Amino acid sequence: MKPKLHMLEVKTVALQEAQSKLAEAKSQLDEVNAVKAELRARYDGEIAKKQELADQAAKTKKKMDQANRLINSLQDNKVRWMLSRDQFQATKMQLVGDVAKACAFVSYCGPFNSHFRNKLINDYFGSDLLERQIPLSQDMEMTNFLVNQATVGEWSLQGLPSDDLSIQNGIMVTRSTRYPLMIDPQSQAVSWIKRKEPEIVERDFIYTLNNSNLKDRLKIPLQDGCPVMIENIENEVDPMLDPLLEKQFTVRGRQKFIKIADTEMDYDPKFRLYLTSRLGNPHFSPELAAKTTIIDFTVTQDGLEQQLLGRLISKEQKQLED
C-alpha cells in the first residue's frame, strides 16, 4: 500500500512541475508574441512611410517632367523674350524724346495740313532733339503713341473720319489744355463734336458770337459743367470770352469762379468749349492763336482718298474694317 502512495506522490510532483514549466512556456510565448506584434506594427509603419515616400517621389518626378516639358516648349520664345526685354529698355531710354516730340506736335501742329505737320515733326522737332542729343524713337508713329485703337474706333463710330489727319485732329481736340478752335469748312468737326457731345444738341448749347445774350447763356453750362459750341468764328473772338479762353479762375475754398463781362459765375472743371470756323483760310490774330488750340479740319486730296478708301472697305469688307 505504501509503495502505491509513493508512486502517486511522485506523479503528483511531476505533474506540478510539468504545469509549472507549461505556465512558464506560455509566459515566454506571450512575451514573444508581444514582441512579434510590436515588430509587426513597426514593420507596417515603415512600409507605410516607404509607400508615402514613393508616392511623393512619383509626384515630384511628374512635376519635374511637366516642368521640363514646359521649359522645352518655351525654349523657342527665349530669343523673343530677350529681344522684347532689350526693346523695352530702349523704349524707356527714348521715352523722354518721344514725349517731347508728342507735346510739340499737340502744341504747334494744329493749324497745318498733313504735309507741313510731317515736315515739322521729322525735319524740325526730330532734328532739334537729335542735335540736343536727346534719345528718341526713329520710327515713332504719333497717332499710336498718343491714342489707342479702342479710342480711334469710338471716334469713328461718332462720325470722325478714319484718315490720319482726322485722327491727329481728334487727338489735339481731346488732349490739348487750351480750348480748340477748329477750321472746319466741310463741317466734319461739327458733326463729330455733336455726336461726341450729345448734350450740346439736347440742351441747345450751340451759339454764335452774334448772340445778344451770349454771356447769360454761358452761365448754366459753366455752372453745370456742360459742353458748349460757338460756331462761325471769323478772324476775331469777342473780348468778353478772353477770361474764359485764358482760364482766369478765382478759387475760394473748393469752388472756382470766373468773371465774364463784370459778372462772376460759378465754374465747373468739367466745362468744355468748342469753337468752330467755316472759313477755309481764316486770318486769326497771334493773340487768339495763343489763347486757343487752332486745328485745321480742312479735307485735303490725300485725306479724302483715305476717307473714301475707309468707306469702300467698310462697304465691301465690313469685318476687315471693324
Stockholm file with secondary structure:
# STOCKHOLM 1.0

chainA/1-322         MKPKLHMLEVKTVALQEAQSKLAEAKSQLDEVNAVKAELRARYDGEIAKKQELADQAAKTKKKMDQANRLINSLQDNKVRWMLSRDQFQATKMQLVGDVAKACAFVSYCGPFNSHFRNKLINDYFGSDLLERQIPLSQDMEMTNFLVNQATVGEWSLQGLPSDDLSIQNGIMVTRSTRYPLMIDPQSQAVSWIKRKEPEIVERDFIYTLNNSNLKDRLKIPLQDGCPVMIENIENEVDPMLDPLLEKQFTVRGRQKFIKIADTEMDYDPKFRLYLTSRLGNPHFSPELAAKTTIIDFTVTQDGLEQQLLGRLISKEQKQLED
#=GR chainA/1-322 SS CHHHHHHHHHHHHHHHHHHHHHHHHHHHHHHHHHHHHHHHHHHHHHHHHHHHHHHHHHHHHHHHHHHHHHHHHHGGGHHHHHHHHHHHHHHHHHHHHHHHHHHHHHHHSTTSCHHHHHHIIIIIIIHHHHHTTCCCCTTCCHHHHHCCHHHHHHHHHTTCCCSHHHHHHHHHHHHCSSCEEEECTTSHHHHHHHHHCHHHHHTTCEEETTCTTHHHHHHHHHHHTCEEEEECCCSCCCGGGHHHHTTCEEEETTEEEEEETTEEEEECTTCEEEEEECCSSCCCCHHHHHHSEEEECCCCHHHHHHHHHHHHHHHHCHHHHC
#=GC SS_cons         CHHHHHHHHHHHHHHHHHHHHHHHHHHHHHHHHHHHHHHHHHHHHHHHHHHHHHHHHHHHHHHHHHHHHHHHHHGGGHHHHHHHHHHHHHHHHHHHHHHHHHHHHHHHSTTSCHHHHHHIIIIIIIHHHHHTTCCCCTTCCHHHHHCCHHHHHHHHHTTCCCSHHHHHHHHHHHHCSSCEEEECTTSHHHHHHHHHCHHHHHTTCEEETTCTTHHHHHHHHHHHTCEEEEECCCSCCCGGGHHHHTTCEEEETTEEEEEETTEEEEECTTCEEEEEECCSSCCCCHHHHHHSEEEECCCCHHHHHHHHHHHHHHHHCHHHHC
//
